[in-house]
Amino acid sequence: MQTELLNPPTLGTPWLEHLSPESDLPGQIPIERTPFTIGRKEAVDFRIDSSRVSREHARIVKENGNYRIVDLGSTNGTFVNGNRIQDSPLNDGDMLLVANEEFTFYAGTAERAERMATQVMELAAAESDKHDLPRQVIHAVRLLQELLLQGSLHISWETIFRLSDGQPYGYEARSWDENEKGGYSEAERLVLAIDCRLTARIRHLSRMIAAEEAADLPGAGPLFLRFDTKDLGAGGMVESIAKLRELPAPERRLIVALPYAAACNLPFAQELHRQLRAKEVGLAYYDFADLHEKALQQMEIVPDFLLLAKSVMRGLGNNFERQRQLRAIVAGARKLGGEVIALGINARPQAELCRELGCRFGQGSFRAGTHQ
């Protein structure tokens, strides 16, 4: 599946996608006429209010149907795909850097050029030398940039099923970097752990692709999309969620899943919960492992769903005190309008035990009715 940008400018009009420091949502800047100038002064076509940007920094021109970018003698330089340039062709998907401002150029054509077909980038050369981590990191960054430019991120799906009969209730999207079976290199894991514009855009694009693909999932159950701690409090988060809300089938409810640690930030949680309610979006907390009876009281805001940490399942069958605690959490959450989802259910005894303790939903390799 080739995922194009949603709601691009008019076909035939090129544009720049710009991610500002104040927002996680990229803005689209149509290039309706050329030459198109970028700089700090008022008279340019796109103004950047930054002392690192020269008054007239760069210019995009069109020659014989093709686009070029020209640096206008700027102090801090203009870069195309990581290389500083004076005059360079612009191709669909090229990444531009004007001082410290990042853009992506899109030609606005009906079809992507053949060179934009997904290409698997091998890290074998870097992996051959296990001690050459810096080079491996460079290759990993290039891989991430290619995946981002081509929109070729892979989404896997985890079914949330009813413990009573094993039938699907909803779906949780897992992007390729969240999949525990991914087998990524040390360098790739290192890059993905860094909170930067590149990884933020990858997380955002992963959720957009998942919301689009959800239209092809069977049934009409809710769609769970995870945000991690790096996303919390970022500019444009609520706007991003509103955009995601428009993508699934109308009957499929969107559930925003936040880390349980977010519940401790009461002002943030209250405001986000209010805004989600206004948009008819559900709220879930994941990695919930605090089974003490005061946990729900300390949260103050009980979400629609609590996704248990997989660690809760380990040894639960032999720990009667933990069973009692979980039963109380399930009952307390349901009394307040929430549901508890047990993750890591990999065998029939775990599924049956969770049902006995009051859980209605589960997730894992075992599903009643599909395993003997």
C-alpha positions as CSV (number, residue, x, y, z in Angstrom):
1,M,0.0,0.0,0.0
2,Q,1.4,3.4,-1.0
3,T,0.1,6.0,1.4
4,E,-0.1,9.5,-0.1
5,L,-0.3,12.7,1.9
6,L,-3.9,13.4,3.0
7,N,-5.7,16.4,1.6
8,P,-2.7,17.7,-0.5
9,P,-2.9,21.0,-2.4
10,T,-4.5,21.1,-5.8
11,L,-3.1,18.5,-8.2
12,G,-0.3,20.0,-10.3
13,T,0.7,22.5,-7.6
14,P,4.0,21.6,-5.9
15,W,4.3,22.2,-2.2
16,L,6.6,22.1,0.7
17,E,5.7,20.1,3.8
18,H,7.1,22.0,6.8
19,L,7.3,20.7,10.4
20,S,7.6,23.7,12.8
21,P,9.1,23.4,16.3
22,E,5.7,24.4,17.7
23,S,3.7,21.6,16.2
24,D,3.9,17.8,15.5
25,L,1.6,18.3,12.5
26,P,3.3,19.2,9.2
27,G,2.0,22.3,7.4
28,Q,1.6,22.4,3.6
29,I,3.0,25.4,1.8
30,P,1.8,25.5,-1.9
31,I,4.3,26.9,-4.4
32,E,1.8,28.6,-6.7
33,R,4.3,30.6,-8.6
34,T,8.0,30.7,-9.2
35,P,10.5,32.0,-8.3
36,F,9.5,31.1,-4.7
37,T,11.8,32.7,-2.1
38,I,12.4,31.6,1.5
39,G,14.0,33.9,4.0
40,R,13.7,36.1,7.1
41,K,12.6,39.4,5.6
42,E,8.9,40.4,5.1
43,A,8.9,40.5,1.3
44,V,9.7,36.8,0.7
45,D,7.1,34.2,-0.3
46,F,7.6,32.1,2.9
47,R,9.0,33.9,5.9
48,I,10.9,32.2,8.7
49,D,11.3,34.3,11.8
50,S,14.7,32.9,12.9
51,S,18.1,34.6,13.3
52,R,19.7,31.5,11.7
53,V,17.9,32.2,8.4
54,S,19.3,34.8,6.1
55,R,17.1,37.7,4.9
56,E,16.9,36.1,1.4
57,H,18.0,32.5,2.1
58,A,17.0,30.3,-0.9
59,R,14.9,30.4,-4.0
60,I,12.9,27.7,-5.8
61,V,12.7,28.1,-9.6
62,K,11.1,26.2,-12.4
63,E,13.1,25.5,-15.6
64,N,11.7,23.4,-18.5
65,G,9.1,21.8,-16.2
66,N,11.6,20.9,-13.6
67,Y,12.3,22.4,-10.2
68,R,15.6,23.6,-8.7
69,I,16.6,25.2,-5.4
70,V,19.3,27.9,-5.3
71,D,21.0,29.1,-2.2
72,L,21.3,32.9,-2.2
73,G,24.6,33.2,-0.4
74,S,23.1,32.3,3.0
75,T,25.2,32.3,6.1
76,N,24.1,28.9,7.5
77,G,23.5,27.1,4.2
78,T,20.8,25.2,2.3
79,F,20.8,21.4,2.3
80,V,19.2,18.8,0.1
81,N,19.0,15.3,1.5
82,G,21.8,16.2,3.9
83,N,24.2,17.7,1.4
84,R,24.9,21.5,1.4
85,I,24.2,22.9,-2.1
86,Q,24.5,26.1,-4.1
87,D,22.2,25.0,-6.9
88,S,20.4,21.6,-7.0
89,P,17.5,19.9,-8.8
90,L,14.5,19.2,-6.7
91,N,12.8,15.8,-7.0
92,D,9.6,14.5,-5.4
93,G,10.3,13.6,-1.7
94,D,13.6,15.5,-1.4
95,M,14.3,16.7,2.2
96,L,15.4,20.3,2.5
97,L,17.1,22.1,5.4
98,V,17.1,25.9,5.4
99,A,19.3,26.7,8.4
100,N,17.5,24.7,11.1
101,E,14.1,24.5,9.4
102,E,13.1,21.2,7.8
103,F,11.0,20.8,4.7
104,T,10.0,18.1,2.3
105,F,9.4,18.9,-1.4
106,Y,6.5,17.4,-3.3
107,A,6.0,18.0,-7.0
108,G,2.2,17.7,-7.0
109,T,2.1,15.2,-9.8
110,A,-0.5,12.5,-10.2
111,E,2.0,9.7,-9.9
112,R,5.2,9.3,-8.0
113,A,8.3,8.8,-10.1
114,E,9.6,5.3,-10.4
115,R,12.6,6.1,-8.2
116,M,10.2,6.6,-5.3
117,A,9.2,2.9,-5.4
118,T,9.9,1.3,-2.1
119,Q,13.5,0.1,-1.9
120,V,14.7,-2.1,0.9
121,M,17.9,-0.6,2.3
122,E,20.3,-3.2,3.5
123,L,22.4,-2.7,6.6
124,A,24.6,-5.7,5.9
125,A,27.7,-3.7,5.3
126,A,27.3,-1.9,8.5
127,E,26.4,-5.0,10.4
128,S,29.5,-6.8,9.2
129,D,31.5,-4.7,11.6
130,K,29.8,-5.0,15.0
131,H,32.2,-2.4,16.5
132,D,31.4,0.3,13.9
133,L,28.3,1.6,15.7
134,P,28.6,5.2,14.4
135,R,28.4,4.0,10.8
136,Q,25.5,1.7,11.6
137,V,23.7,4.7,13.1
138,I,24.1,6.7,9.9
139,H,22.7,3.8,7.9
140,A,19.8,3.5,10.3
141,V,19.0,7.2,10.0
142,R,19.0,6.9,6.2
143,L,16.7,3.9,6.4
144,L,14.3,5.9,8.6
145,Q,14.4,8.8,6.2
146,E,13.6,6.6,3.2
147,L,10.7,5.0,5.1
148,L,9.3,8.4,6.0
149,L,9.6,9.8,2.5
150,Q,8.0,6.9,0.9
151,G,5.3,6.3,3.4
152,S,6.2,2.7,3.5
153,L,5.9,2.0,7.2
154,H,4.5,-1.4,8.1
155,I,1.6,-1.6,10.5
156,S,0.8,-4.8,12.3
157,W,-2.5,-5.5,14.2
158,E,-3.2,-7.0,17.6
159,T,-6.8,-8.2,18.0
160,I,-8.6,-7.4,21.2
161,F,-11.0,-10.3,21.6
162,R,-13.9,-11.2,23.9
163,L,-12.9,-13.7,26.5
164,S,-16.3,-15.3,26.4
165,D,-16.0,-16.6,22.8
166,G,-12.7,-15.4,21.3
167,Q,-14.5,-13.2,18.8
168,P,-12.8,-9.9,17.8
169,Y,-13.9,-6.9,19.8
170,G,-11.4,-4.3,18.5
171,Y,-7.9,-3.8,17.1
172,E,-4.7,-2.2,18.3
173,A,-2.3,-0.9,15.8
174,R,1.4,-1.6,16.3
175,S,3.8,0.2,14.0
176,W,7.0,-1.5,12.9
177,D,9.1,0.1,15.6
178,E,6.8,-1.1,18.4
179,N,6.7,-4.7,17.3
180,E,8.7,-6.8,19.8
181,K,9.4,-9.4,17.1
182,G,11.0,-6.9,14.8
183,G,14.6,-8.0,15.4
184,Y,16.1,-4.6,14.8
185,S,19.8,-3.9,15.0
186,E,21.3,-2.1,17.9
187,A,21.8,1.0,15.8
188,E,18.1,1.1,14.7
189,R,16.9,0.7,18.3
190,L,19.3,3.5,19.4
191,V,17.9,5.9,16.7
192,L,14.3,5.0,17.5
193,A,14.8,5.8,21.2
194,I,15.9,9.3,20.4
195,D,13.2,12.0,20.6
196,C,13.7,14.1,17.5
197,R,11.8,15.5,14.6
198,L,12.5,12.4,12.5
199,T,11.2,9.9,15.0
200,A,8.2,12.2,15.9
201,R,7.2,12.3,12.2
202,I,7.5,8.5,11.9
203,R,5.2,8.0,14.9
204,H,2.7,10.5,13.5
205,L,2.8,8.9,10.0
206,S,2.5,5.4,11.5
207,R,-0.8,6.4,13.3
208,M,-2.1,8.1,10.1
209,I,-1.4,4.9,8.0
210,A,-3.0,2.7,10.7
211,A,-6.2,4.9,10.8
212,E,-6.4,4.6,7.0
213,E,-5.9,0.9,7.0
214,A,-8.5,0.4,9.7
215,A,-11.2,0.9,7.1
216,D,-10.3,-2.6,5.7
217,L,-10.5,-4.4,9.1
218,P,-13.5,-6.7,9.6
219,G,-16.3,-5.6,12.0
220,A,-16.9,-2.2,13.5
221,G,-15.1,-2.5,16.8
222,P,-12.9,0.3,18.3
223,L,-9.5,1.2,17.0
224,F,-6.7,1.7,19.6
225,L,-3.8,4.0,18.7
226,R,-0.9,4.4,21.1
227,F,0.9,7.6,21.9
228,D,4.1,7.3,24.0
229,T,5.6,9.6,26.5
230,K,7.5,11.5,23.8
231,D,4.2,12.6,22.3
232,L,2.6,13.9,25.4
233,G,2.4,17.7,25.6
234,A,3.7,18.1,22.1
235,G,2.3,21.0,20.1
236,G,-0.5,19.9,17.8
237,M,-1.3,16.6,19.6
238,V,-5.0,17.3,19.9
239,E,-5.2,18.5,16.2
240,S,-3.4,15.3,15.2
241,I,-6.0,13.2,17.1
242,A,-8.8,15.2,15.4
243,K,-7.4,14.4,12.0
244,L,-7.1,10.7,13.0
245,R,-10.7,10.7,14.1
246,E,-11.8,11.5,10.5
247,L,-10.0,8.6,8.9
248,P,-11.5,5.3,10.3
249,A,-15.0,4.2,9.2
250,P,-17.6,6.4,10.9
251,E,-18.9,3.5,13.0
252,R,-15.4,2.6,14.3
253,R,-14.7,4.4,17.5
254,L,-11.2,5.8,18.0
255,I,-9.4,5.1,21.3
256,V,-6.3,7.1,22.2
257,A,-4.1,5.0,24.3
258,L,-1.6,6.8,26.6
259,P,1.0,5.4,29.0
260,Y,-0.3,4.9,32.5
261,A,2.3,7.4,33.7
262,A,0.2,10.1,32.0
263,A,-2.5,9.5,34.7
264,C,-0.2,11.0,37.3
265,N,-0.1,14.4,35.5
266,L,-3.6,15.4,36.6
267,P,-3.9,18.8,34.9
268,F,-2.7,17.4,31.6
269,A,-5.0,14.3,31.9
270,Q,-8.0,16.4,32.8
271,E,-7.6,18.8,29.9
272,L,-6.9,16.0,27.4
273,H,-9.8,14.0,28.6
274,R,-12.1,17.0,28.2
275,Q,-11.0,17.6,24.6
276,L,-11.2,13.9,23.7
277,R,-14.8,13.7,25.0
278,A,-15.7,16.8,23.0
279,K,-14.5,14.9,19.8
280,E,-16.1,11.6,20.8
281,V,-12.8,9.9,21.1
282,G,-12.2,7.3,23.8
283,L,-9.3,7.2,26.3
284,A,-7.2,4.2,27.4
285,Y,-4.1,3.8,29.6
286,Y,-1.7,1.1,28.7
287,D,1.1,-0.6,30.8
288,F,-1.1,-0.6,33.8
289,A,0.4,-2.8,36.5
290,D,-0.5,-1.0,39.7
291,L,-3.1,-3.4,41.2
292,H,-3.3,-1.7,44.6
293,E,-6.8,-0.7,45.5
294,K,-6.0,3.0,45.7
295,A,-4.8,3.1,42.1
296,L,-8.1,4.1,40.7
297,Q,-8.6,6.8,43.3
298,Q,-5.2,8.3,42.6
299,M,-6.0,8.4,38.9
300,E,-9.1,10.5,39.6
301,I,-9.9,10.2,35.8
302,V,-10.8,6.6,35.0
303,P,-10.3,6.0,31.3
304,D,-12.7,4.0,29.1
305,F,-10.1,1.2,29.1
306,L,-7.2,0.0,31.2
307,L,-4.7,-2.2,29.2
308,L,-2.9,-4.3,31.7
309,A,0.9,-4.7,31.4
310,K,1.9,-8.1,30.2
311,S,3.8,-8.6,33.4
312,V,0.5,-8.9,35.3
313,M,-0.1,-12.3,33.7
314,R,3.2,-13.8,34.9
315,G,2.5,-15.9,37.9
316,L,-1.0,-14.6,38.4
317,G,-2.4,-18.2,38.7
318,N,-0.4,-18.9,41.8
319,N,-0.7,-15.5,43.5
320,F,-4.1,-15.3,45.2
321,E,-3.5,-11.8,46.6
322,R,-2.8,-10.5,43.1
323,Q,-5.9,-12.2,41.9
324,R,-7.9,-10.4,44.6
325,Q,-6.4,-7.1,43.7
326,L,-7.1,-7.5,40.0
327,R,-10.7,-8.5,40.7
328,A,-11.1,-5.3,42.7
329,I,-9.6,-3.2,40.0
330,V,-11.9,-4.7,37.3
331,A,-15.0,-4.2,39.5
332,G,-13.9,-0.7,40.4
333,A,-13.2,0.3,36.8
334,R,-16.5,-1.1,35.6
335,K,-18.4,0.7,38.3
336,L,-16.9,4.0,37.0
337,G,-17.7,3.1,33.3
338,G,-14.3,1.6,32.3
339,E,-13.2,-1.8,31.1
340,V,-9.9,-3.7,31.9
341,I,-8.2,-5.5,29.0
342,A,-5.8,-8.3,29.9
343,L,-2.7,-8.4,27.7
344,G,-0.3,-11.3,27.3
345,I,-3.0,-14.1,27.3
346,N,-1.1,-17.0,25.7
347,A,-2.9,-20.0,27.1
348,R,-6.4,-21.2,28.0
349,P,-5.9,-21.2,31.8
350,Q,-4.9,-17.5,31.6
351,A,-8.0,-16.6,29.6
352,E,-10.3,-18.6,32.0
353,L,-8.7,-17.0,35.0
354,C,-9.1,-13.5,33.7
355,R,-12.8,-14.2,33.0
356,E,-13.3,-15.5,36.5
357,L,-11.7,-12.3,37.8
358,G,-14.2,-10.2,35.8
359,C,-12.2,-9.2,32.6
360,R,-14.3,-9.2,29.5
361,F,-11.6,-8.6,26.9
362,G,-8.1,-9.9,26.3
363,Q,-5.2,-9.8,23.9
364,G,-2.5,-12.3,23.2
365,S,-1.6,-15.4,21.1
366,F,-4.4,-17.5,22.7
367,R,-8.0,-16.9,21.6
368,A,-10.9,-19.0,22.9
369,G,-12.5,-21.0,20.1
370,T,-9.4,-20.9,17.9
371,H,-7.0,-23.0,20.1
372,Q,-7.5,-26.5,21.4
